[in-house]
Amino acid sequence: MTDVVEQELVLTPATRQLELLRAGKVSVAELAEAHIRQIERLNPELNVFADFDAERVRAQARSLDAVRDGRGPLYGLPVTVKSSIATAGYRCEIGSVLHKGEVPGEDAVVVARLRAAGALILGTTNCPELLMAYETANDLHGRTRNPWDLDRSPGGSSGGESAAIAAGLSAGGLGSDSGGSVRVPAHFTGICSLKPTPGRVPGRGHLPPCVGPFSILGAIGPLARTIGDVSLLFRALAGQDPCDPASPPVPLREPSWNELRAHTIGFFEEDGITPVTPETRAAVHAAAQALRAAGLHVEPFQPRALEPLRKLWWKFFVQCGAMFYEPVISGKEASLSPIFKGFLTIAERSGKLTATELLSAWAELDLLRGKMLEEMRAFPVLLCPAAAIPAFRHDERAWTIDGETVEYLDAVRYTQWFNSLGAPAAVVPVGVSPEGLPIGVQIAARPFADEVALGVAAVVDAAFGYRPPPMARA
């Protein structure tokens, strides 16, 4: 294969790569080799991997090519896994020197399902230390760069995944999201993703475990270049884990077009608290227009429960998150990366939660989720920004929009509501910033209506969709 043919192959949607494999037009070894060459060409600049071994990939490919019967739905597809999701035989260090060299002996449930479906695992991808940042950098593996602009971040905490997929180093993969960590990276790098309803894609085997409030906030979710590919991964991996109390027995559904048309979609360009860039506003309007043109009913609507939900997200993710990590980092503070220390500084300003405050917040969360779901009875699908800004420069922590200063965690507040709600939310690339950076929009649905969110997102994806960063074809 020529370099040009290989580059086009690795940028082809995962669904098409699978078609080529099934038709015998490309072997697993040839597809794997095309990805290896793309990785060897671009990873030195992007730094997306925490663990990659070309010979291990080639050995997997040879084994898969030898399979004749029982090929799964992802047979031969080259994928990656965020290094916070246990992958047996691969380094899964959560970006921390405190976990240096750790290699799980057992797969997370979702990784076991990947293997059972026939996927070829390329490696594990970089993330910020202990996952508590929207930028991917750490003292163990260094900084991951955005393929659209190497001076900018691909987001976090699934930034290694998003950069790899956007640049054709991987056909798709798995990230995790407790505050936007698959959605913000997708938005920053111009790809698609889904934060599922917690437990619909099993979370057992995530590092650290999604327990306590994080069983509501957190979810393992797929990233890929198209919503069709995201749906493919979701359908291959979803299903109850009988050993996970947060995993519900919800069967897969295929909403009809008439069912999707029966939903009124509410859209808003900003929340009235944190302004968004003009191009972000335009992207939301463009997506709304595309949905209307397809025959869906779209109306302006802004839920009242958003800001209270965001305040509770802050208590659980920031304050409670810092408390969860206290036993892990105690006495080891000198070994922590600047990004994780930055998170701790933010948490310290907010103070520790007392037992009474935590109990009150937990009770309030149930009440607020009920209020939000009541508001969503009339608007069961919501369209809004994924973030206030496109990809930011490394280490940036404040921006000016419409003369107003927007701080770090406020700029990405648009994803955090749906973690508190425990609702599915997808991101689709739509617009472009003046610097040529991608701008995504977010489509959320009621809990357990993941297939509805994906169905509506597919309409937007068909109207706009993925375009490769220039370096992917250089």
Buried (B, 14 or more C-beta within 10 A) or exposed (E): BEEEEBBBBBBBBBBBBBEBBEEEEBBBBBBBBBBBBBBEBBBEEBBBBBBBEBEBBBEBBEEBBEEEEEBBBBBBBBBBBBBBBBBBBBBBBBBBBBBEEBBBEEBBBBBBBBBBBBBBBBBBBBBBBBBBBBBBBBBBBEBBBBBBBEEBBBBBBBBBBBBBBBBBBBBBBBBBBBBBBBBBBBBBBBBBBBBBBBBBBBBBBBBBBBEBBBBBBBBBBBBBBBBBBBBBBBBBBBBBBEEBEBBBEBEEEEBEEEEBEEBBBBBBBBBEEBBBBBBBBBBBBBBBEBBEEBEBBBEEBBBEBBBBBBBBBBBBBBBBBBBBBEEEBEEEEEBBBEBBEBBBEBBEEEEEBEEEBBEEBBEBBEEBBEBBBEBBEEBBBBBBBBBBBBBBEBEBEEBEBEEEEBEBBBBBBBBBBBBBBBBBBBBBBBBBBEEEBBBBBBBBBBBBBBBBBBBBBBBBBBBBBBBBBEBBEE
